[in-house]
Amino acid sequence: MKRIRENGKTRKKDIIPAVRASISFPPDLYEALEELAKQKKVSLAWVVRDAAEKYAVSEAKQGRGRPPAGPEN
């Protein structure tokens, strides 16, 4: 659990656990993703998660798979 300060007091905040994955990319795709991350001022992991989530939602709308669970969906 992560601790956050609120009104001068520290409390625990629920955090959704993450699963780690090791992914290999062709060098040109990796460079393109790094450039996007740099332009958006976010991490490479954020760019990959965002793309994967959009893909999963799109596929679910086509009847192929299920959408990811989360507050946005």
Secondary structure, DSSP 4 states (H G I P E B T S, - for coil): -EEEEETTEEEEE-------------HHHHHHHHHHHHHHTS-HHHHHHHHHHHHHHHHHHTTSS-PPPSTT-
